[in-house]
Amino acid sequence: MLKLTKIDTPTEQRLVLEGRLTGRSAAEVCANWQELRHTHPEGKFVVDLRGVTRVDRDGEDALALMKREGAKFVARGLRVKDVLKGLNTEHARSKNR
C-alpha cells in the first residue's frame, strides 16, 4: 500500500510517497506525476521518498520517468538510494535496446 500526498507551494510541487512503490501503486504515481506536470509545466518538482519501504521494477520505472522529466529526489535508506543510483545506468541501458 502506498500513501501519496501532493504539496504545492509557491516555489515547488512536491510528491510525498510513503509505503510500497510497487505494481498498481507505481501506475497511480505515474498518473499523478503526469497530472502534476500538466498542471505546472514550468514547476520545480521534488519527490520525497523518505517514507518508501519497498520499490519493485514498476516502481523503478516510475522513478526513471520522473527523473527523465526533471524531478529531484529526497531519500534516505540504502535500498532507496541504491535504486536512485541505478536509474542512471540500468534504465539508460534498457532505453537504448
N, CA and C atoms as a LAMMPS dump frame, in Angstrom:
ITEM: TIMESTEP
0
ITEM: NUMBER OF ATOMS
291
ITEM: BOX BOUNDS ff ff ff
-5.0000000000000000e+02 5.0000000000000000e+02
-5.0000000000000000e+02 5.0000000000000000e+02
-5.0000000000000000e+02 5.0000000000000000e+02
ITEM: ATOMS id mol type element x y z
1 1 1 N 0.843 -1.174 0
2 1 2 C 0 0 0
3 1 3 C 0.89 1.238 0
4 2 1 N 0.457 2.262 -0.717
5 2 2 C 1.219 3.49 -0.85
6 2 3 C 0.33 4.681 -0.528
7 3 1 N 0.865 5.587 0.263
8 3 2 C 0.197 6.856 0.53
9 3 3 C 0.904 7.912 -0.304
10 4 1 N 0.133 8.695 -1.049
11 4 2 C 0.672 9.745 -1.904
12 4 3 C 0.062 11.066 -1.471
13 5 1 N 0.936 12.027 -1.164
14 5 2 C 0.478 13.353 -0.77
15 5 3 C 1.092 14.369 -1.715
16 6 1 N 0.257 15.288 -2.228
17 6 2 C 0.737 16.373 -3.082
18 6 3 C 0.794 17.646 -2.255
19 7 1 N 1.935 18.338 -2.351
20 7 2 C 2.096 19.607 -1.652
21 7 3 C 2.54 20.645 -2.676
22 8 1 N 1.704 21.649 -2.882
23 8 2 C 2.032 22.736 -3.803
24 8 3 C 2.399 23.968 -2.988
25 9 1 N 3.564 24.527 -3.268
26 9 2 C 3.988 25.773 -2.64
27 9 3 C 4.34 26.754 -3.75
28 10 1 N 4.575 27.993 -3.417
29 10 2 C 4.955 28.954 -4.45
30 10 3 C 6.282 28.616 -5.143
31 11 1 N 7.143 27.842 -4.48
32 11 2 C 8.457 27.553 -5.058
33 11 3 C 8.602 26.159 -5.646
34 12 1 N 7.716 25.218 -5.285
35 12 2 C 7.86 23.854 -5.793
36 12 3 C 6.565 23.074 -5.673
37 13 1 N 6.526 21.983 -6.43
38 13 2 C 5.46 20.998 -6.317
39 13 3 C 6.132 19.736 -5.786
40 14 1 N 5.578 19.182 -4.722
41 14 2 C 6.204 18.047 -4.057
42 14 3 C 5.228 16.88 -3.987
43 15 1 N 5.736 15.694 -4.321
44 15 2 C 5.001 14.449 -4.106
45 15 3 C 5.686 13.729 -2.959
46 16 1 N 4.935 13.408 -1.936
47 16 2 C 5.465 12.662 -0.799
48 16 3 C 4.897 11.252 -0.889
49 17 1 N 5.801 10.268 -1
50 17 2 C 5.394 8.876 -1.115
51 17 3 C 5.759 8.142 0.166
52 18 1 N 4.813 7.339 0.661
53 18 2 C 5.044 6.566 1.88
54 18 3 C 4.479 5.165 1.682
55 19 1 N 5.322 4.166 1.913
56 19 2 C 4.885 2.783 1.779
57 19 3 C 5.587 2.085 0.635
58 20 1 N 4.861 1.198 -0.034
59 20 2 C 5.429 0.352 -1.083
60 20 3 C 5.148 0.926 -2.469
61 21 1 N 6.221 1.215 -3.19
62 21 2 C 6.108 1.718 -4.568
63 21 3 C 6.228 0.511 -5.498
64 22 1 N 5.105 -0.16 -5.69
65 22 2 C 5.073 -1.411 -6.448
66 22 3 C 3.804 -1.488 -7.286
67 23 1 N 3.873 -2.257 -8.354
68 23 2 C 2.701 -2.586 -9.169
69 23 3 C 1.734 -1.457 -9.426
70 24 1 N 0.489 -1.641 -8.962
71 24 2 C -0.568 -0.657 -9.198
72 24 3 C -0.254 0.701 -8.6
73 25 1 N 0.404 0.701 -7.441
74 25 2 C 0.71 1.997 -6.828
75 25 3 C 1.691 2.777 -7.695
76 26 1 N 2.6 2.077 -8.383
77 26 2 C 3.532 2.752 -9.292
78 26 3 C 2.767 3.382 -10.458
79 27 1 N 1.756 2.69 -10.96
80 27 2 C 0.929 3.241 -12.037
81 27 3 C 0.169 4.469 -11.546
82 28 1 N -0.316 4.427 -10.321
83 28 2 C -1.017 5.571 -9.734
84 28 3 C -0.065 6.769 -9.584
85 29 1 N 1.165 6.491 -9.166
86 29 2 C 2.161 7.559 -9.045
87 29 3 C 2.429 8.188 -10.408
88 30 1 N 2.564 7.368 -11.445
89 30 2 C 2.793 7.895 -12.796
90 30 3 C 1.638 8.781 -13.242
91 31 1 N 0.412 8.365 -12.97
92 31 2 C -0.752 9.166 -13.345
93 31 3 C -0.754 10.497 -12.602
94 32 1 N -0.455 10.478 -11.314
95 32 2 C -0.387 11.711 -10.54
96 32 3 C 0.755 12.593 -11.009
97 33 1 N 1.866 11.971 -11.374
98 33 2 C 3.014 12.718 -11.884
99 33 3 C 2.634 13.447 -13.184
100 34 1 N 1.989 12.74 -14.091
101 34 2 C 1.604 13.351 -15.362
102 34 3 C 0.637 14.513 -15.129
103 35 1 N -0.298 14.336 -14.23
104 35 2 C -1.254 15.401 -13.905
105 35 3 C -0.519 16.614 -13.325
106 36 1 N 0.416 16.37 -12.43
107 36 2 C 1.192 17.45 -11.817
108 36 3 C 2.02 18.193 -12.859
109 37 1 N 2.654 17.447 -13.756
110 37 2 C 3.469 18.066 -14.823
111 37 3 C 2.592 18.89 -15.77
112 38 1 N 1.405 18.395 -16.044
113 38 2 C 0.483 19.113 -16.928
114 38 3 C -0.021 20.405 -16.269
115 39 1 N -0.316 20.329 -14.972
116 39 2 C -0.834 21.474 -14.232
117 39 3 C 0.228 22.544 -14.018
118 40 1 N 1.477 22.121 -13.836
119 40 2 C 2.591 23.042 -13.555
120 40 3 C 3.749 22.756 -14.51
121 41 1 N 3.6 23.058 -15.799
122 41 2 C 4.633 22.661 -16.764
123 41 3 C 6.005 23.28 -16.526
124 42 1 N 6.079 24.403 -15.864
125 42 2 C 7.368 25.053 -15.618
126 42 3 C 7.806 24.912 -14.162
127 43 1 N 7.154 24.05 -13.416
128 43 2 C 7.413 23.946 -11.987
129 43 3 C 8.699 23.233 -11.629
130 44 1 N 9.104 23.424 -10.384
131 44 2 C 10.21 22.668 -9.791
132 44 3 C 9.563 21.503 -9.047
133 45 1 N 9.996 20.282 -9.373
134 45 2 C 9.341 19.091 -8.84
135 45 3 C 10.28 18.334 -7.908
136 46 1 N 9.766 18.022 -6.72
137 46 2 C 10.513 17.251 -5.734
138 46 3 C 9.675 16.036 -5.375
139 47 1 N 10.31 14.873 -5.381
140 47 2 C 9.649 13.632 -4.986
141 47 3 C 10.322 13.16 -3.709
142 48 1 N 9.564 13.149 -2.63
143 48 2 C 10.07 12.773 -1.312
144 48 3 C 9.843 11.279 -1.1
145 49 1 N 10.934 10.543 -1.066
146 49 2 C 10.878 9.077 -0.941
147 49 3 C 11.275 8.603 0.452
148 50 1 N 11.388 9.507 1.405
149 50 2 C 11.878 9.117 2.737
150 50 3 C 10.984 8.101 3.43
151 51 1 N 9.714 8.04 3.062
152 51 2 C 8.807 7.085 3.681
153 51 3 C 8.586 5.818 2.872
154 52 1 N 9.322 5.656 1.774
155 52 2 C 9.151 4.473 0.924
156 52 3 C 9.872 3.283 1.554
157 53 1 N 9.155 2.161 1.645
158 53 2 C 9.715 0.968 2.272
159 53 3 C 10.121 -0.113 1.278
160 54 1 N 9.569 -0.062 0.059
161 54 2 C 9.893 -1.077 -0.942
162 54 3 C 9.681 -0.499 -2.334
163 55 1 N 10.562 -0.874 -3.264
164 55 2 C 10.443 -0.458 -4.662
165 55 3 C 10.671 -1.689 -5.533
166 56 1 N 9.714 -2.013 -6.417
167 56 2 C 9.912 -3.11 -7.366
168 56 3 C 10.235 -2.528 -8.738
169 57 1 N 10.259 -3.367 -9.756
170 57 2 C 10.613 -2.923 -11.102
171 57 3 C 9.656 -1.848 -11.621
172 58 1 N 8.354 -2.014 -11.357
173 58 2 C 7.38 -0.996 -11.766
174 58 3 C 7.666 0.332 -11.076
175 59 1 N 8.025 0.262 -9.808
176 59 2 C 8.384 1.47 -9.072
177 59 3 C 9.63 2.125 -9.632
178 60 1 N 10.618 1.31 -9.998
179 60 2 C 11.831 1.844 -10.61
180 60 3 C 11.512 2.543 -11.928
181 61 1 N 10.624 1.946 -12.706
182 61 2 C 10.224 2.563 -13.972
183 61 3 C 9.541 3.912 -13.736
184 62 1 N 8.698 3.983 -12.709
185 62 2 C 8.03 5.246 -12.374
186 62 3 C 9.05 6.303 -11.971
187 63 1 N 10.022 5.909 -11.16
188 63 2 C 11.061 6.848 -10.732
189 63 3 C 11.912 7.297 -11.912
190 64 1 N 12.21 6.374 -12.817
191 64 2 C 13.004 6.716 -14.008
192 64 3 C 12.267 7.737 -14.868
193 65 1 N 10.965 7.558 -15.042
194 65 2 C 10.152 8.516 -15.795
195 65 3 C 10.235 9.897 -15.162
196 66 1 N 10.04 9.95 -13.856
197 66 2 C 10.066 11.237 -13.163
198 66 3 C 11.443 11.884 -13.258
199 67 1 N 12.472 11.078 -13.157
200 67 2 C 13.829 11.624 -13.259
201 67 3 C 14.077 12.205 -14.653
202 68 1 N 13.688 11.46 -15.687
203 68 2 C 13.858 11.948 -17.063
204 68 3 C 13.131 13.27 -17.29
205 69 1 N 12.023 13.46 -16.567
206 69 2 C 11.213 14.656 -16.749
207 69 3 C 11.53 15.751 -15.733
208 70 1 N 12.679 15.622 -15.052
209 70 2 C 13.183 16.719 -14.241
210 70 3 C 12.942 16.673 -12.751
211 71 1 N 12.43 15.583 -12.218
212 71 2 C 12.199 15.506 -10.775
213 71 3 C 13.514 15.428 -10.012
214 72 1 N 13.523 16.031 -8.855
215 72 2 C 14.611 15.894 -7.886
216 72 3 C 14.07 15.023 -6.766
217 73 1 N 14.937 14.203 -6.19
218 73 2 C 14.504 13.258 -5.173
219 73 3 C 15.108 13.562 -3.812
220 74 1 N 14.316 13.283 -2.777
221 74 2 C 14.774 13.316 -1.398
222 74 3 C 14.583 11.893 -0.894
223 75 1 N 15.675 11.281 -0.405
224 75 2 C 15.571 9.879 0.013
225 75 3 C 16.46 9.616 1.221
226 76 1 N 16.14 8.548 1.91
227 76 2 C 17.009 8.036 2.964
228 76 3 C 16.888 6.516 2.911
229 77 1 N 17.831 5.861 3.499
230 77 2 C 17.848 4.405 3.455
231 77 3 C 18.652 3.917 2.275
232 78 1 N 19.463 2.919 2.519
233 78 2 C 20.364 2.427 1.481
234 78 3 C 19.632 1.866 0.279
235 79 1 N 18.56 1.137 0.485
236 79 2 C 17.856 0.495 -0.631
237 79 3 C 17.302 1.541 -1.612
238 80 1 N 16.623 2.533 -1.093
239 80 2 C 16.034 3.542 -1.978
240 80 3 C 17.138 4.356 -2.648
241 81 1 N 18.18 4.696 -1.918
242 81 2 C 19.29 5.435 -2.52
243 81 3 C 19.967 4.605 -3.614
244 82 1 N 20.114 3.3 -3.399
245 82 2 C 20.683 2.428 -4.434
246 82 3 C 19.794 2.378 -5.668
247 83 1 N 18.497 2.337 -5.464
248 83 2 C 17.565 2.348 -6.594
249 83 3 C 17.76 3.621 -7.408
250 84 1 N 17.862 4.756 -6.733
251 84 2 C 18.04 6.031 -7.439
252 84 3 C 19.356 6.065 -8.197
253 85 1 N 20.42 5.549 -7.61
254 85 2 C 21.711 5.493 -8.31
255 85 3 C 21.613 4.605 -9.541
256 86 1 N 20.898 3.501 -9.426
257 86 2 C 20.74 2.571 -10.531
258 86 3 C 19.95 3.132 -11.699
259 87 1 N 19.149 4.148 -11.457
260 87 2 C 18.361 4.743 -12.54
261 87 3 C 19.266 5.319 -13.615
262 88 1 N 20.42 5.806 -13.232
263 88 2 C 21.346 6.409 -14.197
264 88 3 C 21.864 5.39 -15.194
265 89 1 N 22.176 4.19 -14.749
266 89 2 C 22.809 3.212 -15.625
267 89 3 C 21.83 2.192 -16.186
268 90 1 N 21.069 1.562 -15.32
269 90 2 C 20.197 0.468 -15.736
270 90 3 C 19.133 0.921 -16.729
271 91 1 N 18.449 2.012 -16.432
272 91 2 C 17.38 2.454 -17.306
273 91 3 C 17.925 3.091 -18.586
274 92 1 N 19.104 3.656 -18.511
275 92 2 C 19.734 4.187 -19.728
276 92 3 C 20.044 3.034 -20.689
277 93 1 N 20.537 1.92 -20.144
278 93 2 C 20.827 0.746 -20.983
279 93 3 C 19.572 0.158 -21.596
280 94 1 N 18.517 0.02 -20.784
281 94 2 C 17.289 -0.597 -21.315
282 94 3 C 16.611 0.321 -22.323
283 95 1 N 16.782 1.616 -22.205
284 95 2 C 16.204 2.554 -23.149
285 95 3 C 16.88 2.463 -24.512
286 96 1 N 18.157 2.121 -24.526
287 96 2 C 18.923 2.031 -25.776
288 96 3 C 18.725 0.698 -26.491
289 97 1 N 18.019 -0.24 -25.9
290 97 2 C 17.823 -1.555 -26.526
291 97 3 C 16.751 -1.532 -27.554
